[in-house]
Amino acid sequence: MFDVLDADGSGSISRIEMVKAIRASPVLAAMLGLSGTTIKDMVGESVLAFNQAFAQLDTDADGTISRSEFHDFIRKLQSNDAASSSVSR
């Protein structure tokens, strides 16, 4: 999935690449806690929500999401899903 988001092949995901990906994928938007329709226009609160989501992934705050930052985020999501599943059983 990282390689798809890294459209220019630079080895990191820029803000522009992430916005384009969110607009194209409601599933990705939902993973980040964003609504694809809200992100469509990128105004007001949707900009704030996007910036917060991007900051969660960009843990070193360099303005891009590295492969390791992205994979760390996915692992956290999977851990949270596993924990939620075991609690609901």
N, C-alpha and C positions, 0 to 999 in steps of 0.2 A: 504494500500500500504506500509506503514512503516514496518509492520511485515514481509512482503515479502522481503524487502530490508535488514532488520536486520536478516540475515540468521542464525546467531549463537544464536539469542534470548537474546542478552546481554542488550537490552534496548537502544542501540545506534547503529548507522551505521558507520562502520569504512571506511577508504579509500579503503581498499581491497574489502569490500562488495559493495561499490559504483562503483568501476571499473567493478566488475563482473556484476552488475546490468545494467550498461550502455552498456556493450558489448552485453548483452542478450536482451536489450530492446531499439530499436531505438526511441521509443516514449519517454522514460525517457531521453535519450540523447538529444532529441530535446527540451524537457521541460527545460533542463539545458543550452540550447544554444550550445550543442555539437553535433558533427557528430559521430555516432557510428562507422563508418569506420575509422575516424581519431583516435578515442580512441583505436581501435583494437590493434595497435602496441605500443601505449603509449610512443612515442619518440618525442623529440623536442617540437614544438609548441603545440602539443596535451597535453603534460604534463602540460605546462603552463596554457592552457585553462581549463584543469581539475582542477588544483590547485585553479584557480580563481573561478570556479563554486563551488567547495567544500567549499571554504572560505565564499562564499555568504550564504551558508546554515549553516555553523559552526560559528554562530555569537559570541559564547563565546570563540572561538579559542582554544578549549581543544583537538582538533584532532579527534573528533567524532561528529556526528550529532544526537542530542537527538530527542526524539519524538516531543517535543514542538518546537524545531528549524525547524524540517521538516514540521510540521503543519503550522507554521508561514509562511514558504516559499510558501506552497500550497495556503494559504489564499492570499498572495501577488499576486501570479499568477492569481488567480480567480478575484481579484480586478482589476488587469490590463486588464484581458480579458473583464470584465464587462465595464470598462471605454472605451476600444477600441470599443466595440460593440455599446455603446451609442453615441460615436463620429461618427461612420460610418453610423448612421441612418439618 
